[in-house]
Amino acid sequence: MPTRPFPRLSLKPLLGAMLVALAPIVSAYDLHDAYVDALGNDAQLSSARAALEINRERVPQARSLLRPSLRAGAAVNQNWVDTNLGPSTDYTSQTYSVSGSSAHCCRWPMCRSSSRASCSSALPKPSS
């Protein structure tokens, strides 16, 4: 039986198909891409960004100190006392607490003029 030779395949269509398939993956690395990568890996710039973020967070924290705060709490405890000297005792203790604080706003320049007038004695007198 005669053997048939394998057909010769042309590599050009296969190579062309691979180039078309890989074209989106392979792209040119231009100056802009290099600049963006350099900014992302710059330690001084990252440190400056972190410091900026910390300073931006200080403003809401400082404002929160000027706002009034109110705290409330409650506790109920069941107590059992067992001594060898007498009968055992059990009782319930209840504790309630409420506390609040407010910054004296008149000392700050962001206050309304009406509240400044009511606290004028608390403000320092300008020296002549």
Secondary structure, DSSP 8 states (H G I E B T S, - for coil): ----------HHHHHHHHHHHHTTT-----HHHHHHHHHHT-HHHHHHHHHHHHHHHHHHHHHHHHS-EEEEEEEEEEEEE--SSS--EEEEEEEEEEEEE---GGGSTTS-HHHHHHTGGGS-----
